[in-house]
Amino acid sequence: MIAGHPSSRNTSLRAIKAIHTVVWAFFVSAIAAIWAFAGASDFTAATLAIAIVLVEVAVLGLNKGRCPLGSIAARYTDDTRPNFDIYLPVWLAARTKPIFGTLFLAGIVFALVRWLAEAK
C-alpha cells in the first residue's frame, strides 16, 4: 500500500472504483449490444461491438487476466475481497469474467448464426 494520509488513500480508491465501474459498465453494454445488433441484423455494428470487447480481452490477456485498474486500486488498500476495486456486489465481482465471457462468446455465435442465416 502507498504511504500517505488515510483520507487521501480513500479518495483515490473511491475514484479508481468509480472509473473501474464505468469501464465495466461500458464493456457489459458492448456485450449486450452484440446481441441487440445481431438480433436486428446490423452485422456491421455487431462486429464493431465485438471488436470493442476484444480490446478489453486483449488488455486482460496482457495483464495475466487481471484488469490494470485492480492493480492500481490495490496500492490504496489491503482489502482483497473480489469487489475491493469496483462498485459491484461481491458475488458479481467474483463471477464477472465467467458470466460476461460466456455472454460474449455466445453473442459472437448468435451473430454468426444470424449472419449465415441471412446470407442464404
Backbone as a chain_set.jsonl record, in Angstrom:
{"seq": "MIAGHPSSRNTSLRAIKAIHTVVWAFFVSAIAAIWAFAGASDFTAATLAIAIVLVEVAVLGLNKGRCPLGSIAARYTDDTRPNFDIYLPVWLAARTKPIFGTLFLAGIVFALVRWLAEAK", "coords": {"N": [[0.836, -1.171, 0.0], [0.451, 2.256, -0.715], [2.105, 4.79, 1.05], [0.702, 7.45, 2.934], [-1.751, 9.956, 3.722], [-4.642, 8.653, 5.284], [-7.234, 9.572, 4.437], [-6.687, 10.621, 1.949], [-5.84, 8.322, 0.583], [-8.248, 6.896, 0.675], [-9.893, 8.547, -0.867], [-8.597, 8.363, -3.341], [-8.891, 5.612, -3.832], [-11.705, 5.422, -3.974], [-12.144, 6.944, -6.295], [-10.809, 5.408, -8.24], [-12.328, 3.062, -8.068], [-14.794, 4.048, -8.959], [-14.182, 4.816, -11.617], [-13.418, 2.3, -12.613], [-15.843, 0.939, -12.386], [-17.43, 2.335, -14.233], [-16.029, 1.765, -16.608], [-16.334, -1.023, -16.64], [-19.161, -1.17, -16.91], [-19.414, -0.029, -19.451], [-18.191, -2.002, -21.1], [-19.83, -4.207, -20.543], [-22.178, -3.215, -21.586], [-21.411, -3.116, -24.265], [-21.217, -5.841, -24.788], [-23.909, -6.572, -24.486], [-24.87, -5.09, -26.597], [-23.928, -6.481, -28.816], [-25.653, -8.67, -28.972], [-28.095, -7.273, -29.358], [-27.636, -5.845, -31.782], [-27.043, -7.971, -33.55], [-29.441, -9.343, -33.409], [-31.061, -7.488, -34.671], [-30.101, -7.657, -37.174], [-27.971, -6.005, -37.851], [-25.082, -6.277, -38.756], [-22.668, -5.009, -39.14], [-22.523, -3.153, -37.033], [-22.672, -5.003, -34.936], [-20.263, -6.347, -35.322], [-18.482, -4.265, -34.782], [-19.027, -3.867, -32.051], [-18.152, -6.336, -31.089], [-15.424, -6.095, -31.702], [-14.716, -3.979, -30.012], [-15.044, -5.168, -27.472], [-13.128, -7.136, -27.729], [-10.808, -5.638, -27.497], [-10.747, -5.133, -24.747], [-10.509, -7.796, -23.897], [-7.954, -8.331, -24.876], [-6.441, -6.525, -23.323], [-6.88, -7.616, -20.765], [-5.733, -10.126, -21.213], [-3.051, -9.453, -21.677], [-2.407, -8.66, -19.174], [-2.307, -10.841, -17.523], [-4.897, -11.811, -17.015], [-5.992, -10.006, -15.295], [-7.538, -6.925, -14.512], [-6.001, -3.833, -15.219], [-6.752, -1.656, -13.655], [-7.445, -2.797, -11.238], [-4.978, -3.517, -10.213], [-3.9, -1.011, -9.781], [-5.722, 0.017, -7.9], [-5.183, -1.696, -5.776], [-2.951, -0.641, -4.614], [-3.867, 1.159, -2.794], [-5.224, -0.031, -0.727], [-5.608, -2.726, 1.63], [-7.526, -4.526, 1.347], [-8.895, -7.511, 0.076], [-11.15, -8.549, -1.015], [-13.335, -9.683, -3.666], [-14.57, -7.422, -4.792], [-13.084, -5.192, -4.124], [-12.069, -3.256, -5.753], [-14.024, -2.19, -7.351], [-17.367, -0.995, -7.821], [-19.413, -3.183, -7.34], [-21.613, -5.865, -6.396], [-20.246, -8.365, -4.198], [-20.643, -11.053, -5.04], [-21.105, -10.772, -7.799], [-18.807, -9.442, -8.696], [-16.946, -11.416, -8.217], [-17.596, -13.236, -10.143], [-17.63, -12.107, -12.637], [-15.998, -12.409, -15.002], [-16.462, -15.165, -15.908], [-19.293, -15.048, -16.274], [-19.797, -12.825, -18.068], [-17.95, -13.358, -20.014], [-18.931, -15.736, -21.069], [-21.405, -14.787, -22.049], [-20.406, -13.035, -23.964], [-19.011, -14.754, -25.784], [-21.17, -16.391, -26.554], [-22.745, -14.429, -27.716], [-21.211, -13.781, -29.961], [-21.421, -16.196, -31.359], [-24.202, -16.208, -31.766], [-24.442, -13.911, -33.405], [-22.974, -14.779, -35.619], [-24.469, -17.024, -36.459], [-26.902, -15.757, -37.106], [-25.997, -14.087, -39.164], [-25.087, -15.948, -41.068], [-27.521, -17.229, -41.612], [-28.935, -15.178, -42.844], [-27.396, -14.798, -45.058], [-28.045, -16.749, -46.804]], "CA": [[0.0, 0.0, 0.0], [1.195, 3.512, -0.769], [2.021, 5.587, 2.269], [0.022, 8.722, 2.747], [-2.861, 10.204, 4.627], [-5.736, 7.705, 5.011], [-8.339, 10.156, 3.67], [-6.207, 10.74, 0.576], [-5.905, 6.969, 0.013], [-9.66, 6.554, 0.486], [-10.382, 9.323, -2.013], [-8.01, 7.757, -4.541], [-9.534, 4.314, -4.041], [-13.075, 5.658, -4.45], [-12.062, 7.413, -7.692], [-10.46, 4.247, -9.076], [-13.503, 2.184, -8.092], [-15.807, 4.673, -9.818], [-13.72, 4.678, -13.004], [-13.477, 0.875, -12.946], [-17.257, 0.592, -12.547], [-17.877, 2.915, -15.509], [-15.401, 0.972, -17.674], [-17.027, -2.321, -16.612], [-20.499, -0.969, -17.488], [-19.231, 0.198, -20.88], [-17.945, -3.274, -21.779], [-21.045, -5.02, -20.417], [-23.097, -2.649, -22.587], [-20.937, -3.552, -25.587], [-21.61, -7.246, -24.928], [-25.355, -6.564, -24.738], [-25.079, -4.525, -27.942], [-23.695, -7.55, -29.806], [-26.924, -9.394, -29.071], [-29.116, -6.393, -29.931], [-27.33, -5.577, -33.186], [-27.205, -9.21, -34.315], [-30.886, -9.593, -33.485], [-31.614, -6.535, -35.632], [-29.38, -7.893, -38.43], [-26.994, -4.962, -38.116], [-23.861, -7.04, -38.524], [-21.546, -4.076, -39.056], [-22.496, -2.666, -35.651], [-22.342, -6.149, -34.085], [-18.824, -6.568, -35.469], [-17.813, -3.187, -34.053], [-19.165, -4.169, -30.619], [-17.239, -7.462, -30.829], [-14.056, -5.557, -31.728], [-14.526, -3.188, -28.789], [-14.852, -6.1, -26.353], [-11.841, -7.813, -27.931], [-9.769, -4.765, -26.94], [-10.706, -5.441, -23.313], [-9.963, -9.155, -23.772], [-6.508, -8.207, -25.073], [-5.881, -5.872, -22.134], [-6.872, -8.62, -19.696], [-4.757, -11.146, -21.575], [-1.704, -8.918, -21.491], [-2.211, -8.44, -17.744], [-2.496, -12.127, -16.829], [-6.29, -11.977, -16.639], [-6.376, -9.021, -14.283], [-7.715, -5.564, -15.008], [-4.961, -2.94, -14.701], [-7.298, -0.783, -12.612], [-7.375, -3.539, -9.977], [-3.6, -3.399, -9.712], [-3.737, 0.358, -9.277], [-6.525, 0.121, -6.674], [-4.53, -2.476, -4.716], [-1.947, 0.219, -3.971], [-4.523, 2.038, -1.831], [-5.972, -0.799, 0.265], [-5.192, -4.1, 1.916], [-8.725, -5.326, 1.114], [-8.707, -8.487, -1.008], [-12.442, -9.06, -1.495], [-13.432, -9.563, -5.131], [-15.064, -6.112, -5.23], [-12.331, -4.108, -3.485], [-11.65, -2.276, -6.757], [-15.146, -1.875, -8.228], [-18.65, -0.902, -7.125], [-20.298, -4.288, -7.7], [-21.754, -6.808, -5.287], [-19.152, -9.335, -4.142], [-20.953, -12.246, -5.839], [-20.95, -10.449, -9.222], [-17.392, -9.146, -8.946], [-16.219, -12.688, -8.211], [-18.007, -14.071, -11.286], [-17.804, -11.265, -13.826], [-15.363, -12.962, -16.207], [-17.204, -16.302, -16.477], [-20.64, -14.658, -16.717], [-19.803, -11.978, -19.255], [-17.186, -14.063, -21.048], [-19.879, -16.659, -21.708], [-22.346, -13.981, -22.833], [-19.661, -12.511, -25.109], [-18.816, -15.835, -26.763], [-22.489, -16.774, -27.069], [-23.165, -13.343, -28.601], [-20.489, -13.963, -31.226], [-22.055, -17.334, -32.038], [-25.515, -15.736, -32.197], [-24.245, -13.018, -34.555], [-22.525, -15.59, -36.749], [-25.617, -17.822, -36.918], [-27.843, -14.838, -37.773], [-25.373, -13.626, -40.398], [-25.13, -17.067, -42.017], [-28.919, -17.445, -41.991], [-29.339, -14.112, -43.755], [-26.582, -14.889, -46.268], [-28.602, -17.784, -47.69]], "C": [[0.885, 1.24, 0.0], [1.007, 4.251, 0.548], [1.326, 6.898, 1.95], [-1.118, 8.835, 3.726], [-4.027, 9.275, 4.276], [-6.874, 8.307, 4.195], [-7.949, 10.334, 2.203], [-6.259, 9.383, -0.133], [-7.35, 6.575, -0.267], [-10.256, 7.281, -0.707], [-9.861, 8.725, -3.317], [-8.681, 6.423, -4.85], [-10.956, 4.49, -4.554], [-13.079, 6.11, -5.906], [-11.753, 6.25, -8.629], [-11.646, 3.302, -9.179], [-14.594, 2.738, -9.01], [-15.432, 4.532, -11.289], [-13.838, 3.23, -13.453], [-14.92, 0.442, -13.195], [-17.806, 1.128, -13.869], [-17.3, 2.122, -16.681], [-16.08, -0.39, -17.776], [-18.404, -2.194, -17.28], [-20.425, -0.744, -18.996], [-19.052, -1.133, -21.616], [-19.125, -4.235, -21.656], [-22.086, -4.522, -21.424], [-22.698, -3.065, -23.995], [-21.3, -5.018, -25.822], [-23.106, -7.34, -25.202], [-25.657, -6.054, -26.147], [-24.847, -5.562, -29.031], [-25.006, -8.289, -30.051], [-27.996, -8.544, -29.763], [-28.863, -6.15, -31.418], [-27.501, -6.828, -34.045], [-28.688, -9.543, -34.469], [-31.579, -8.694, -34.489], [-30.956, -6.659, -37.004], [-28.457, -6.752, -38.827], [-25.617, -5.552, -37.803], [-22.605, -6.164, -38.501], [-21.411, -3.566, -37.622], [-22.155, -3.803, -34.682], [-20.844, -6.431, -34.131], [-18.027, -5.498, -34.731], [-17.875, -3.448, -32.543], [-18.24, -5.33, -30.226], [-15.8, -6.958, -30.766], [-13.755, -4.753, -30.469], [-14.262, -4.11, -27.6], [-13.525, -6.841, -26.503], [-10.664, -6.96, -27.455], [-9.629, -5.04, -25.446], [-10.135, -6.831, -23.063], [-8.439, -9.113, -23.926], [-5.839, -7.567, -23.863], [-5.805, -6.871, -20.979], [-5.827, -9.7, -19.97], [-3.326, -10.699, -21.35], [-1.363, -8.688, -20.018], [-2.527, -9.681, -16.922], [-3.909, -12.287, -16.267], [-6.797, -10.966, -15.628], [-6.518, -7.644, -14.923], [-6.627, -4.669, -14.419], [-5.474, -2.0, -13.604], [-7.304, -1.472, -11.256], [-5.987, -3.454, -9.367], [-3.336, -2.008, -9.146], [-4.489, 0.516, -7.954], [-5.859, -0.598, -5.505], [-3.46, -1.663, -3.988], [-2.53, 1.031, -2.812], [-5.292, 1.299, -0.745], [-5.332, -2.162, 0.484], [-6.365, -5.059, 1.711], [-8.483, -6.282, -0.057], [-10.027, -9.095, -1.478], [-12.545, -8.859, -3.007], [-13.88, -8.193, -5.625], [-14.311, -4.948, -4.591], [-12.036, -2.969, -4.46], [-12.77, -1.814, -7.683], [-16.418, -1.829, -7.401], [-19.627, -1.93, -7.698], [-20.5, -5.136, -6.454], [-20.635, -7.854, -5.355], [-19.417, -10.517, -5.062], [-20.759, -11.973, -7.326], [-19.487, -10.157, -9.558], [-16.577, -10.441, -9.022], [-16.492, -13.525, -9.455], [-18.109, -13.309, -12.601], [-17.206, -11.88, -15.081], [-16.109, -14.182, -16.73], [-18.593, -15.921, -16.996], [-20.572, -13.907, -18.038], [-18.921, -12.532, -20.369], [-18.073, -15.027, -21.807], [-20.874, -15.896, -22.575], [-21.678, -13.4, -24.078], [-19.496, -13.586, -26.184], [-20.142, -16.28, -27.375], [-23.027, -15.696, -28.012], [-22.481, -13.416, -29.952], [-21.121, -15.097, -32.023], [-23.422, -16.918, -32.575], [-25.395, -14.84, -33.431], [-23.846, -13.805, -35.793], [-23.68, -16.413, -37.328], [-26.612, -16.941, -37.66], [-27.283, -14.383, -39.123], [-25.412, -14.72, -41.464], [-26.551, -17.334, -42.491], [-29.385, -16.394, -42.995], [-28.563, -14.167, -45.073], [-27.128, -15.903, -47.248], [-29.499, -17.207, -48.741]], "O": [[1.938, 1.264, 0.638], [-0.097, 4.327, 1.087], [1.369, 7.381, 0.819], [-1.406, 7.9, 4.472], [-4.364, 9.124, 3.101], [-7.433, 7.623, 3.338], [-8.794, 10.21, 1.316], [-6.664, 9.294, -1.292], [-7.651, 5.995, -1.31], [-11.031, 6.704, -1.47], [-10.609, 8.6, -4.287], [-9.002, 6.14, -6.004], [-11.373, 3.784, -5.472], [-13.944, 5.69, -6.675], [-12.365, 6.124, -9.69], [-11.94, 2.793, -10.261], [-15.236, 1.99, -9.747], [-16.271, 4.17, -12.114], [-14.308, 2.961, -14.558], [-15.187, -0.335, -14.111], [-18.568, 0.44, -14.547], [-18.012, 1.838, -17.645], [-16.37, -0.858, -18.877], [-18.766, -3.02, -18.118], [-21.286, -1.22, -19.736], [-19.693, -1.364, -22.641], [-19.388, -5.003, -22.581], [-22.791, -5.321, -22.039], [-23.562, -3.338, -24.828], [-21.652, -5.394, -26.94], [-23.527, -8.111, -26.065], [-26.584, -6.528, -26.805], [-25.51, -5.523, -30.067], [-25.41, -8.502, -31.194], [-28.714, -9.028, -30.638], [-29.789, -6.243, -32.224], [-28.043, -6.752, -35.147], [-29.129, -9.972, -35.535], [-32.576, -9.089, -35.093], [-31.225, -5.855, -37.896], [-28.189, -6.553, -40.012], [-25.068, -5.344, -36.721], [-21.595, -6.542, -37.908], [-20.313, -3.549, -37.065], [-21.428, -3.589, -33.712], [-20.228, -6.72, -33.105], [-17.003, -5.801, -34.119], [-16.88, -3.266, -31.841], [-17.623, -5.307, -29.161], [-15.042, -7.348, -29.878], [-12.656, -4.842, -29.923], [-13.354, -3.856, -26.809], [-12.869, -7.14, -25.505], [-9.633, -7.501, -27.054], [-8.514, -5.165, -24.939], [-9.362, -7.026, -22.124], [-7.72, -9.786, -23.187], [-4.782, -8.022, -23.428], [-4.785, -6.96, -20.296], [-5.122, -10.134, -19.059], [-2.488, -11.475, -20.889], [-0.196, -8.541, -19.654], [-2.958, -9.586, -15.773], [-4.094, -12.831, -15.179], [-7.929, -11.074, -15.157], [-5.715, -7.253, -15.77], [-6.359, -4.747, -13.22], [-4.711, -1.596, -12.725], [-7.181, -0.808, -10.227], [-5.84, -3.333, -8.151], [-2.631, -1.857, -8.148], [-3.957, 1.081, -6.999], [-5.963, -0.149, -4.364], [-3.109, -1.983, -2.852], [-1.795, 1.527, -1.959], [-5.949, 1.934, 0.079], [-4.61, -2.675, -0.371], [-6.214, -6.268, 1.882], [-7.919, -5.88, -1.075], [-10.026, -10.052, -2.254], [-11.91, -7.961, -3.56], [-13.598, -7.834, -6.768], [-14.837, -3.837, -4.52], [-11.782, -1.842, -4.037], [-12.518, -1.133, -8.677], [-16.542, -2.534, -6.399], [-20.546, -1.586, -8.441], [-19.659, -5.132, -5.555], [-20.142, -8.182, -6.435], [-18.522, -10.946, -5.79], [-20.294, -12.852, -8.05], [-18.992, -10.587, -10.6], [-15.63, -10.541, -9.803], [-15.715, -14.42, -9.787], [-18.634, -13.839, -13.581], [-17.849, -11.872, -16.13], [-16.376, -14.234, -17.93], [-19.022, -16.414, -18.039], [-21.21, -14.299, -19.014], [-19.124, -12.21, -21.54], [-17.988, -15.134, -23.03], [-21.159, -16.302, -23.702], [-22.311, -13.285, -25.128], [-19.805, -13.354, -27.353], [-20.223, -16.519, -28.58], [-23.691, -16.013, -28.998], [-23.102, -13.143, -30.98], [-21.331, -14.969, -33.229], [-23.765, -17.239, -33.712], [-26.155, -14.991, -34.388], [-24.327, -13.528, -36.892], [-23.846, -16.486, -38.545], [-27.112, -17.322, -38.719], [-28.017, -14.304, -40.108], [-25.732, -14.454, -42.623], [-26.759, -17.637, -43.666], [-30.157, -16.706, -43.902], [-29.023, -13.642, -46.088], [-26.719, -15.921, -48.409], [-30.044, -17.945, -49.561]]}, "num_chains": 1, "name": "protein.A"}
